[in-house]
Amino acid sequence: MQRITVPPETTPPTQGHLRLGDPPDRPDAITVNSRHLSRAGRPWFPVMGEFHYARYPAAEWREELLKVRAGGVTIVAAYVFWNLHEERRGLFDWSGDRDLRRFVTTCAELGLDVVVRIGPWAHGESRNGGFPDWLLAAGCVPRTDDPRYLDLVRPFLAQIGARLRGLTREHGGPVVAVQLENELHDQPGHLLTLKRMARQAGIDAPLWTATGWGHAQLPPDEVIPLFGGYPEAAWDTAHDGWPAQSRAHYFFGPGRDDDSIGADLRTGAASGGDESHLARYPFATCELGGGMYTAYHRRPVVAAADVAALALVKLGSGSVWQGYYMYHGASQKIGELSTLQESHATGYPNDCPVITYDFQAPLGEYGQFRDSYRHLRLQHLWLACDGPDLATMTLTMPPGAPTDPADRAALRWAVRSDGRSGFLFVNNHQPVETLPDHDGVRFAVELDGRSLVVPREPVTVPAGACFAWPLARRVGDCVLLTATAQPVCVIDAGEPVHVFTQTAGIPVELAFDAATVAGVEGPATVTTTGGDVVVSGLRPGPECLLRVTAPGGSTASVLVLDHDSALTATRGHLWGADRLVLSDRPAVIDGDHLVVYGNGGAAPGQGDRAPAGSGGDTGGNHASVASGGNAGGDRASAGDRVLVFPAPAYATGTHGVFGVLPLPPQAGEPPAVAIETVKQAGPARPPVIDPASGRASAPVDADFDAAAVYRLTIPPDAFTGDDEVLLRLDWTGDVGRAYIGGRLVADQFWHGPPWEIGLRRFREEVLAHGLELRLLPLREDAPVYLSPRFRPPAYPGGAVLELRSATLVPLPRTVITAAAG
């Protein structure tokens, strides 16, 4: 039996000490205390996702922001990269994809808040961390209060202020926070200077933030320190293993800092491990890894489960602000004067791709839906309902909780509670190293004078499981003491419908306080034991709807979904009602339109296929979720339909309590891509080591003279309307580049998953010129890290290069309206 005693909540949060927040007389004021944020007088739990507007086509911003919103993100964060706006001194460019004002306005139109990360130094794997080259040649000391530097910063901030005029909170705009600098750990006075200068430039917000990792010295009470954590680290060395610093993020605990982030760029070691001063601030994050970029020397693969488990552990550990970096992938710009990626050539320790900044993010470089999108969305649906309560809850760790990050034997769990109710968190997943099953598990939680035991009979917590179970939570006017199911959301369907999902294959059991329940109706076994009404024998799915009645006669419903169906859930106001949509194909609500992406049938070409003969688990984050299957036959949704609850009047049928809306049948096979081998590859390039970092350097332009060259012809009928079409390249090698009409448009450091290139933005060019691929072979002795499950099984002649296929994956959009129904 796993036991824990939750202390009563007696110490209120500290208030009024932070120089942050809206004026208190504002009706919808944003305020912050030492424990959480509030909005309009109610605790507020933000979910923030990073999306770099200037690295994505402006014509597609609205569509992509709708996807972001559908994923449960409520705040969009974006760097303002100086070198993208003032590459030449005095010549500012805020046009097209660089139009900050248009981006922020679009966010506002969709009900999304904005955090502007103004730098001036940003990092983001940008050249010089975002500084223009001319600034580094200006004879100043950057990132300090050097007057020469401040004189150069002032016009840049004035330009940002002009773009944001009328969009700050003071004027009813969406900008809720401003981040100063990034990863600046030893200049608190300079951060205050930047805050003052930003305000003078018209940049203002109720919340000001700064990154707190690396034991950063920040100006007390002037900014909220934000933290992060990643499943992997491309900035680490090419050692053949999992980065040690990533382990801690899969253990519950009160620690916030990760001093490995940015450590490759800091001069001098971080000092001090004491975090007591952080008790003055809520635990907020801005860089929970939505994936990871690929550096030339280190090319990790991040699975969806890695992302989801890390996020859940942060929730269990006390986070009150979930911020993901990146949430949406993007593409680096090529400037007028140079490429704009981080590289050894600019004195940085990592060589990054020239263009791709996909980051293996929940939404990819071309808007692809990844499996991690679904897993995070499930958490975000829950936070949209229970986040305000969770924000007020504090962490309690069980006695003997593991403290050694190398411990793989102990079960990892914790409780967050306000002293009366709470949530029990369990994580049995971490990347790379599989954790063992735990048999015979039961939890005993002493809470508010009552012993809550869950489940009634011991269960196995399998390897890979991560979940949160409710403790003494209300379902309508009834009290649900325990449940072996995770909350998803609450739908307003005339009466509250509390939606749960089965977790880790564990049988679902609901235990209500008998004093608060007059009856339970539905497909279940109901027994009264002591003072509890126990509901068991449930078969989770779209038919599993229970109705519970309180002694006063009020009713509420409980809908328990199977986990696979819950992962397809989208919620929003649609066709005049609060609705839950289940769709194997990615679904996005846009006003009274339901937009469904992809064809029916099985998802084509899963994106994290391992090389032939490599064996091993293939993870799951890279699959472009273009469609879905129904292999089980009784899934809540299938590729040829969507399920909607409450059922609209024009549904063509029902599945359980859901209405069925049909989708167009699967389209035929996409047209073939013609591949012409123009040139065979020359000898593999010998390793080149950067003397400053000691890490392998990426090939330069001249090295591609020895590349294999292929010409790909894309047929005109590949495009239908303005929908996206992915070119999926299944290959093995070192580095690939794609050119259209001689212009570099995409690149990849090969790391295992197929390379996907979105063709929509290049439609006219690619039809006119075709696409040229240049691929370099990978040497067996290349000093680069590759995920073990993707390493080539053989290197004929000491190097490997193979282009196995080039296929098209159309992503059509089906728009369902009430009229269409």
N, C-alpha and C positions, 0 to 999 in steps of 0.2 A: 504494500500500500504506500503510495506517494502522499506525504502529508505536508500541510502548510497551514499556518494560522495567520489570518489577515488582521492586522491591528485596526482598531476603529480610526476613522479619519478625524483627527482632532486639531491638527495644525492647519489653519487656513493659509492660502497663498499670500505672499507679500504683494502689496498693491501700492501704486503711486510712486515708486522709486525710479521707474524707467521713464526717460524723457522721450517717450514714443506715444503714438496713438492720436486719434482724432480728438477735436474738442469734445468734452463730455456732454455738451448740450445738443450735439448732433443726433438725430433720431436713430440713424443706422451706424453709430460710431463704432469704429474698430479700436479696441483697447487691448492691452496686454498686461498680464501680471507674471509672477515668478513661475507659474505652472502652466498657463494656457492663454490662448487668445480668445477674445469675445467679439461678437458683431451684433449690433442692435440689441445689446443686453443679454445675449445668449452665447454660451461657449461655442467656439467656431473651430472646426478642424479642417484646415486647407489641405488640398491635394494638388501639388504643383508638378508640372512637367516642362522640361527644357525643349524649346523649339527655336532654332536659329533662322529668323525670317530672311536674313540677307544671304543665306545659303540655300534658299528654296525658291522656286519660281512664284512670283507674286500672283500670277493668274490662278494658282492652285491653293493659295493660302486658305481661302474659305472652306474648301472641301476638306483640307487636312485638319483645320481647326475643329470642324464638325466631328471628325474621327477622334481627335483628342478629347473633346467634350464627351463623346459617347463612351470613351474609356473611363469616365469618372473623374477626369482631371478638372479642377475648378480654377486653377491659376496657371497661366502660361508665363514661363520665365524665358528671357532672351538676352544674350550678350549684345551690346552695341560695340562691334569691333571697329576700333579707330581706323585701322589700315584699310577697311572696306569703304570708309566714308571720306577719308582725306589721305589718299595714297600720295598725292602731290600736295605739298604744303600750301595751304590757303585755297585749295580747290576742293570744295566739299561736294559730295554726290549723295543725294537722298532720293534718287529716282528709281523707278522700276522695282527690282527685288530689294533695293536698299531703302525703300520708303517706310521708315519707322512709323510715321504717323498713320499711314494706311493700315499697317499691320495692327497697331494698337486699336485703331478704330474698328477693324474687323473683329478683333477679340471682344470689344465692347458690344458690338451688334449681336454677338452670339452668347452674351452673358458670361463671358470669361474675364476674370481679373488678370492683371498683368504685374509681373515683377520685372523691372528694367535693371539689368546688370550693366552699369555704365562704365565700369573700369575705373580709370583709364586703361590699366593693364587687365587683361581678361584671361589669358591663356586659351583654353578651348582648342588646343593643338593648332593655334594660329601662328603664323610667322611673327617672331618677336613678341609672342603673347598678345598680339593685336596692335602693338606699336608700329607706326609707319617707320620705314627705314630712315626718313629724314630726321625724325626725332632723335634717334640714336646717334646721329651725326651732329647734333645741335650743340654739343658741349655743355650739357646739363647733367644732373644726377637724377635719373628717373625714379619715380616712386618714393620721393622724399619731398620735404618742404623747400627744396632748392628754388629760389624765386624764378630762376631761368626756366625750370621745368613747369612751375605753376603758370607762368606766362603763356606757355604753349598749351597747357591743359584748358585754360580759361575759355578760349574760343571754341574748343570742341564741346565743352559743357554748355556753352551758350547755344550752340547749334542744336544739341539734344533738347534743351529747354524750349527752343522755338518749335521744334517738331511736336513736343508734348503739350504745347499751350492749349488749355481748355480740356485736357484729358487727365488731369490730376484729380484726386478725390475732392479737392476744394471746389472744383467746377463740375462735380458729378461724373468724373471720368473713372476708368477702370484701374488706374495705376495705384495699387495698394502698398507697394514696397519698392525700395531702391536698394540695390546692393552696391556697396562701395568697394572698389578694387577687387582683388581675388588672391587668396593665398598669401596675403601680406601678414607676416607673423610678428614683426618687430617694430612697427611704426604706428603706434596708437595715435600719436599727435597728428600724423599725416592724414589718417582717416577722418579725424575731426576737421581738419582743414578742407578735405574734399567734401565733407558734408556741408560745411558752410558755403563753399564755392558753388555746389550744386543748387542749394537753395537760392543763392543770389542769381543763378542762371534760370530760375523758374522751375527747377526740378524739385518736386516735393511729394511726400507721401506720409501716411500715418506710421508706417513701419520702415525702419532703416536696418539693413543687415550687413554682415561681413562674415566671411568664412572663418570658422574658429579652429580648424584642425591645425596640427603642428604646434599645439599649446600656444596658439596665437595670443599676443598681447593686444587687446582691444580697448578702446576708450570706455571706461565703466559706464554702464547704463545708457549709452548713446546708440548702440546698435545691438540687435539680437545676433548672437553667434550661431551660425548655421553649420551643420556637420554633414558627414557623408560616410559612405562605405561601399566597397565594390566587391563583386564576386571574384574578380581577377584584376590584374594590373599590368597593362601593356608597358608601363614605365619601369617595371621591374627588369632585372637582368634576364638573360636567356637560359637560366638554370632550368633543368628538366624536372619541374615539379610545380605544385600549387603555391602561390605566394603566401608566406607565413602570416602576413598581416591580414589576409582575407579570412582566416579561420575565425577570428574573434567575432565576426559579424554574424555567425551562425550560433552564437551562445547568447542567451538572455542575460542581462545585467545592466547596471546603472551607468556604465561608461559610455561616453559620447564621442571622445576624440579618436581619430585615426591619423596618427602622425606620419603615416606612410604616404598619404595623398600630398602630392607636391614636393615630396622629400628629394626627388631627383633634381629639383630646381633651387631648393633652399641652400643658402650658404651657411654652413654651421648646423649643428644638430639642434633639434627641438629640445627645450629645457623644461624639466619638471613634469610630473605626472599627476599632480594634485588638481582635482576638478571641483573642489569645494566652492570656488567662486561662481561656478556655473549654476548653482542653486538659485541665483538671482534671476535666472532666465528660463523660459520654457525650453524643452528639448525639441529643437526644430532642425530639419534637414533640408539640404538643397541638392545633394549629390549622392543619393542612393542609386547605385549602378543599375540603369535599365538595360545594360549590356556592357560592352567594352570595345574600344577601337583596336585596330591592329597596328602595332609598330613593326618595322621591318624585322627587328631582331626577336620580337616576341608577339606571337599571333594566337592568342587564346580563342577558344570557342565557349560562349556562355549559353547555358541551357535555360529554358523558361523556368524550370524548377529552382534553379540557382537564384534567379531574380525574385521569384515569388517568396521563397523561404527567407531571403535576406530582408525583404520588405516586412514580412510578418514578424520576424524577430525584432525589428525596430519598433513595430507597434506594441509588441509585448513588453519591450524594454522601456517604454515611456514616451515615445515620439508623439508629439501633438501637431506635427506639420510634416507630411510626407512630401519630399521633393526629389524628383528623379532626373538624373543626367545620364544619357540623353533619354527623353521620352520619344522624340521623333528624330530620326536620322536626317542627314542633309549632305550636301556636296560643297566642298571648298571651291571658292571662286579662284580664277586665275586673274591676277591683276594686270594693269597696263605695263608695270615695270618688272614684275616677277611673279612666280607662283607664291601662294600665300599660306602654305602649310608649314608646321613645325618641322625642322630638319637639322641635321648635323651641319649643314652649310651655314646656318644662322646661329651656331653655337649651342644648340639644344641637344640633349642626350638621346633623343629619339628621332628616327627618320619615319615620318608618316606618309601615307599616300598623298599624291599631289591633289587628288580630287575627292575620293570617297571619304565621307564621314558618316557612314551608315550606323556605326556604333552597335550593331546587332540590337538595335533599339526595338521597343514594342511596336512602333511604327517605323518602317525602314526608310532608306534613302529616297525611295520613290513612292512612299506611302504604303508599302506592303504591310499587311496585318501579320504580326508574328504571334506565336503561341503565347509568349509572355504578355502580350496585350490582353488576352482572355483571362489569364491567371491574375493579373493585377486588377483588371476590371472587377473581378469577383470580390476582391478586398475593398475596392472603392465603392461598390454598391452598398456594402455593409457600412462603410464610413459615412456615406451620405445620410444614413439613418441613425446609427449609433455613435458616430464620431463625436458629436457634442457631449454626450455622456462620457465617452472614453477619454476625452480631453481632460476631464476633471479627475480621472482615476490615477492612482499612483501604483508603483511597482512593489510587489512583495516577492522575494525569492525564497524558494524552499530551503530548509536546512541541508547543508551538504551539497548545494548546487555546484556543478563543476566550474572550476576557475582556471584550469589548465587548458589552453586552446588545443592541446594535442589529445585531450581526452575524447575518445570515441565510444566509450562504454556507457557512460551515464546518460540517462534520459534527460533531455533538456526541456524544462517547462517553467512557467512562472504565472503569476496572477496579477492583473491590474484591477483595482477596486477603489470605490469611494467609501468603503466601510459598510455598505449596505448591499450593493450588488457589484457585479464585475464580470470579468472574462478570464477563462483559463486558456493559456497559450501553450502549445506543444510544437516543437520542431525536431524532426528526426531526419533532416536532410542537410547535406553540405556538398559542395562540388567535389569532384575528383575521387574522394574517398567515401565509399558507401558506408553508411552507418548501419548497425545491426538492427534486426527486429527486436522489439521488447515485448516479451510474453507476460501474461498475467498482470496487466496494468490496471490499477484503480487509483483514483485520486480522492483524497479526503481533505476538504477545505473548510476550516473553521471560519465562519463569516457571520458577523452580526449576531453572535450567540447561538448559531446553529451549525451543525456539522452536515456539510453537503458532500455526499459520496457519489462519485460518478466514474464509470457506470455501475449499475447494480451488480453485474457479474464481470469478472476480469476479462479483458480483451487484449488482443495483440496490436501494438502500435507498430506498423510495418516500416521498413526502411523507406525513406523518401517522404514520409508523412509530415505535413505541417498544417496546423489548423488552430482555430479559436472556438471555444465552447462557452455558452452563456452561463452565468451564475446569478440566481435570484433576479431575473429580468421579467418585466411585465409583458404579458401578451393580452392586450386589451385591459380588462380589470382583473385578470387572473395573474398569478405569480408562477412563472416557470422557474423552478428551483435549479434544475440542471437539464442539460440536453447533450447527447452525443452527436450533435449536428451543429454546423456553423451558420450563424445568421447571414442572410443575403440582403434582404431589404424588407420594407413594409409598404404594401400597396394599399392605397385608399380606394376600396371598391364598394363604397357604401358602409362597410365595416372594415376595420383594419385586417389585412391579410398578411401575416408574418411569414415570410419565405425563408426557408432553411435549406441547406444542402448537406447531404451525407458526406462524411469525411473519411478518407483512408480505408474505405470498405468496411468500416466499423458499423455494426447494427445500430439503427437509430432508436434511441430511447428518450422519452420526454417524461420528466417528473415534475408535476405541479403540486403546489401547496393545496392540500385538500380543503382548507378553510376558505380558499378563494375560488373554488371550482364547484359548480352545481352539476355539470355534466360534460361529457366528451362524446361527440358523434363522429363516425368516420371509419375507414377501413383499417382498424387496429384492434389490438387487445388492450382492454382497460382494466386495471386492477387497483384496489386501494390497499396500501401497505402502511400501517401506522398512520402518520399524518400526511401521507403523500398519495397522489393519484398518478399511477405510472402507466404510460402509454407505450406499448411495444408491438412487435410483430408488424411493423410498418414496411411497406414496399415502396421506397422512394421513387418518385416519378411524377408525371403530369396529372396522374389520377389521385395522388396521395394528399387529399385535402381533408383536414379535420376541422370541426367547429367546436369551440369551447365556450361554455356558458358560465357566467359568474353568478353568485347567489342573487344579485339584484336583477338578473335577467338580461344584462348586456351580453353581447356575443362578439367573438373575434374568431378568425380562421387561422389555421396553420397549414401551409403548403410545404411539403418536404420533397425537394427535387433530388434526383440522383446527381452525382458530381459532374458527369460528362455533360448532362443537360444544363446544369447551373453555369458551366463555363461558356455556354452559348448565350447567356442572358444579357439583355440590354433593357434598361428601364428609362421611361420618360413620359412626358405629356404628349399623347398622340390621339388624334381623332376625338378630342373633347374629353379625354379621361386619362387618369394615371394608369399606365399599362406596363406589363412585363412582356417582352418579346424574346422568344427562344428561336435562334436561327443558327444553323451550322455555317451558313455563309455570313460573313461579317455584316452587321446591320447598324445603320446610323439613322437617328431621328433628326429630321430637318423640318421643323414646323409641323405641318400636317402631312408630311411626306415621310415614308419609310424607305430608305435607300439601302438596297441589299447588293453586295458586291460578289462577283464571281459566277462561274457556271455551277451547275449541279454535279452530282457524282463525286467520286473520290478526288481529293486534292491532288493535283498533278505535280509530280516530281518533288517530293519533300526536300526542303532546302538544306538539310544537314546530313545528306547521304554520305557515308564514309566510303573511301576508295575501296574498290573490289579487293577482297581478301584481308581487309584491315581488321574486321571483327569489332566487337565492342558496342556499347550503347551509343546511340547517336544523339542523345540529348533532345532538343526540341525547339530552341529559340529561333532557328533560322528558317523554319518552314514558312513560306509565304502562304498564309491561310486564304487561298483563293476560293475554296469551296470546302464542302465537308461530305462525309459519307454517312451511311446508316448501317454499319456492319452488324450491329446488334439486333436490328430489326424492330426494336421497341424503344428506340431512343425518342426523347421528347421532341426532337426536331430532326429533320433530314434535309438533304441538299435540295429537294424539290418542293419545299414548303417552309413557311414560318408559322410558329404558334404564338397566339396573342391572348393574354389574360389581362383584364376581363375580355371575353370574346366579343368582337364587334358584331353588329347585327348582320353584316354582309359576309361573315365567314362561310366558307363552303362546307364545313363540317366541324367536328370537334375531335379533340384528342385529350381525354381526361377532362379537365376543367378549362382547357384552352380551345380557342377557336383556331381553325386551320385556314390559312391563306396560301393558295398554290403559287409557285414560282415558275417561270418559264423552264422548259426542259433543258437538259444539258445540250449545249451547242455541239456541233460537229468538231472534228479535229481541226485545230488551227492550221493554216497553210505552212508548208515546209520552208525552212530557211536554206537557201543554196549556199554551200560552203566550198570555196575554191582555195586550195593550197597554193599560195603564191611563192613561198620560200620556206625551206627547211631551216631549223635553228642551227646556229653555229655551236662551237664548244661552249659549255657552261662557264659562266663568269666565275673566276676565283673569288673567294671571300675578300672583302675590303673592310678593314676595321678602322673605325673613327678613333684617332689617337686621344682625343679629349675624353670620350666616354668609355672607350674600350669595347664598344658595341658594333655589331655589323652594320654597315651602311648600305642603303638601298641603291640599286642601279641608277645611273644618271642617263640623260638622253642618249649619249654616244653608245652606251651599252646595248641599246635596242637595235643597233645596226646588225647585231648577231641574233636577233629574235626570230622565231618562226613567225611568218606572216600569213594570215588568212583573210580572204575577202568574203564577207557575208552579204548576201542580197536579200533584202526584206521585201516580200511581195506587197503590192498596194492593198490587197484585201486583208492584210493583217490588221488594219485599222478599221474600226467601226465607230462612227461618231467621234466624240472626244474622250472615249474611255482609254484607260491605261492598257498598254501591252508590254509585258516584260519579256526581254530576251534572256533566257536562262542558259548559261554556259556551264557545262559539266566538264571540268578540266582538272589537271594536276600539273603543277609547275612551281615557279618562283614568283614572278611578277607579270601581270598582264596589263596592257593598255589598249584602249579602244579609241579609234579615231574616226571622225566623219569629215570628209572633205579636207583631210590633213589637220583637223583640229582635235586635240585631245579632249574627249568628253567623259571618260570614265576610266578607272583603274582599280586594280585589286592586288594586294599581297595575298597570294593563295594561302588559305588556312584550313581548307576542307570543304565547307559548304559551297554549292554552286554559286557562281557569280551572276547576279541579276542586274540588268540595265533596263531602266524604264525608257521606252522609246517615244512616248507621247510628246515630250517636250522637244524631241528632235525629228518629229514626223517628216516635215518637208525636206530637211537635209538628208535624212537617212534614205528616203525614197529616191532622192536625186543622186546621191553619191554612194549608197551602200555603207557598210561599216567595215573598217579594217581592224583586225586584231593583231597585236604583236605580243607574243608570249615567250618568256624566257624559261629555260629549264632550271630545275632545282638540284643543286649538288647534294650528294649524300652527306658530305662533311660541312654543309652550310651551318654556321654558328647561329641558328635561329631556333626558337622554341615553337613546336607544333603540338597540338593536342594529341596525346597518344592514340586516340581512336581514329585519327585522320592521317597519321604518318603513312606514307606510301610503303607497301610491303616489300617493294624491290626498287632498285635504282640500276637499271641496265646500263653498263658502262660507267657507273658512278654518278649518273644524273637521271632525272625523270622529267618528261614533258609529254602530256597527252591531252588532246582535245577530243573528248568522247562524243559530245553532242552539243548542238545549238538548237534550242526549241523556243517557240513562242508560247506565252501564257497570257491569253486575253483576260482582262478583269472587267467584264461588262457590269454596268450598274442597272439594276432593276428598281424602278421607282413605283412604290405602291401608294396610292392615294385613297381617300375615302370614296371618291367617285369611281375609281378603278375597282374597288371592292364590290 
